[in-house]
Amino acid sequence: MIQLFGKHKQIEVEIDEFLDHIVEGGLLFKKGIKYYLDDRTDEFEQRLAEMRLLEKDADNLRRAIETKLYTKTLIPEFRGDVLGLLEHSDAVLNQIADTLLEFSVERPETLDDLNNLKLELAKNAIKASEFMVKAIRCYFRDLTAVRDNIKQVHFSREETNRIAEKYKRDIFSRPDLRLSHKMHLRYFARSIENIADDAEDLCDRLAIATIKRFI
């Protein structure tokens, strides 16, 4: 990050910490979904509680970074891009946290024979967010590596969509399931899918920001 922030090392540390929160949120999400599918309610709720604290801390950290970028008049030519990356990556974390909260509130009735597929869906969605974080870090440290990580986000998003389609086709092909049950399961599959989609949307913005850094 030296290229952008020079001697302002504290902002480098805070941005790294903020990005660490997104990675940690993904790990909590995967654990939470696994516990939910295994009907380990107490452990699931504990992961959700940790997620909510993490999300709040990330919001506070993002605001502190944004304030410093303005008050210290740092990188005026790239400040808008950096602020956009922070806000959109925070939105990815919010989607992760909101999806876990929805599981707690609505308690969808899962299908045991599809639990492995749903867990695989969650893992691939979070993988997209993890590569997103790597791409953002590269924006500050090694612009030449941004593109490769963005490609990994695209791949993970495509794999997430593929698994989600397979999951949805399976549930809607079952004549023994109520339509309301199918719709409910479809909704949660879509919520997980949105994590990967949001990560890809951020990377579209990141790709443009990276080109501007090269110019």
N, C-alpha and C positions, 0 to 999 in steps of 0.2 A: 504493500500500500504506500510505500515511500514515494512513488511517482505522483500520487495525488495529494497526500497529506503532509509530506515533508517532515518537519520536526514534531508535528502534533500526534505523538504516539498514542495518547489516550484514546483518541477517536478510532485508531486502528484496533486497539484492544476491545473497545466497546462494540464495534461492528463484528469482530470475530465472536464476541460473546453472544451477540444477538443471533448470528447465524448458528452458533452452537445450540441455541434454544430451539431452533427449527429442527435440527437433527435429533435432539433429545425428545422433542414432541413426537417425531415419527416413531422413535423407539417405544415410547409410552403407548402410542396408538396400536402398534403391532402387538404388544403385550396385552393391552386392553381387549382387543378383538379376540385374541387367543383365549383369554380368561372368560370372555362372554360366551364364546362357542363351547367352551368346556363347562359352562354353568358354574363357574367359580365366582359368584356374585361379589363377595367381599373384596376379593383381589381386583376384580374389574373396577369396582367403585373407588378403590384406593388409587388405581392408575388414573381414573378420571379426576380425582381430587388433585393429584400431582399435576395433571395436565392443565387444570384451571389456574393453579398458582403459576405455572410456567408461562402460560399465555399472558397473564396479567403482568408478570415481570418483563416479558418480551415487549409488551406495549409500552411500558414505562421506559425501557431502555431505548426503544426506537424514538420516542419523543425526545429523550435527552440528546440523542445523536443529532436529530433534526435541529434542535435548538442550537447546538454548538456549530453546526454547519452554517446557520444563519448569523449567529452573533459574532462568530470569529471570521465571517466573510471568507470562508474557505472555498476553494475550487469553483468560483462563480460560473465558469464555462461548462462545468460538468455537474454542478450541484443538482439541477433538476433531474438528471438521469439517476444520480445516486439516491435522491429522495424517492423517486419512482420505484427503484429496485427495492428499497427498504419497505415501502408501503405495500407493494404487491407481494413480496415474500412474507410479510406479516399476514397478509390475507390468506396465503397458503396455510400458514400455521393456524389461523382462525378456522379455516375449513376443516383441518384435521381435528381440532378441538371440538368444533360444533358437531361433527359427525359422531364422535365418541359420546358426546352429550346426548345426541338423539337416540343412540342405543340405550342409554340409561333411562331416558324419559319414556320412550315408546315401547321398549322391550319387544322387538320383533321376534316372532316365533320362527326359529331357524329349522332347517331340514338337515338331519344328521348326515345323510349321504352326500350333502353338498357343502359341508363345513370346510373341508379341505380346499375346495375351489374358492370359497369366500375368503379364506385365510390367504390363499395365493393372490387373490385380487387385492387384498389389503397390502401385502408385501410389495407387489409391483407398483402400486400407487405411491407408497412411501419411497420406493427406490427412485421414482421420478423426482420426488422432492429432495432426496439426498443428492442426486446429480445436479439438480438446480442449485443447491447450496455450493457445490464444488465449482460450478460455472461462475457463480457470483464471486467466490473467493478469487478465481483466476482473473476476473475483471480487474481486480485490484493488484494482483501480483504477477500474473503471466498471461497477457492478452492472447498469446498464441495458443493457449490451451483451452480458451473459452469454447471454441467451436466443437472440439471433441466431446466436451461434457454436455453441450447442448444436444448433440447427436444422441447421446445416451439418454437424455430426457425424452427426446422424440421416440426412441425405441421403447423405453419403459412405458410411455403413455400408450403407444400402439399395443403393447402386450397387455396392458391394463384393460384397454377397450376390448381386445380379443377375448380375454377371460370373462369380462362383464357380459359380453354378448352370449357367450356359451352358457353362463349362469342363467341369464334371463330366458334364453331359448328353452333351457331345461325346465324351469319352473312354469313357463306358460304352456308347455306341452303336456303338463300333468292334469288329467281330467278330474282327479280326486281332490284337487286343491280349490278352495273358494277363490273367486276372482279378487276379492278384497285382500286375501292372503298373498296372492301373486303380486298384486299392485304394491303391497307393503314391502315385500322382499325386493321388488324391482326398485323401489324408491331408495332403499338402503344401498343397493348395489350402485345406483347412480350417484349417491352421495360420496361413496368411496372413489368412484371414477372421477368425480370432480376435482379431487386432490391432484391427480395426475394432469388433468386438463388445465387447472390453474397454474401448475408448475410449468407446463409448456407455454401458456400465455405469457408468463413472466419472461421466459427465455426468448420469445419473439421480441420483446422489448429490450432484453439484454443484448441480443444480436445487433440491433440498431445502435445501442449505446457503445458497443465495442467498436463498430465501424467508425463512429465519431471520434473515438480515442486514437484510432490509427491515422485519421486525416490530419 
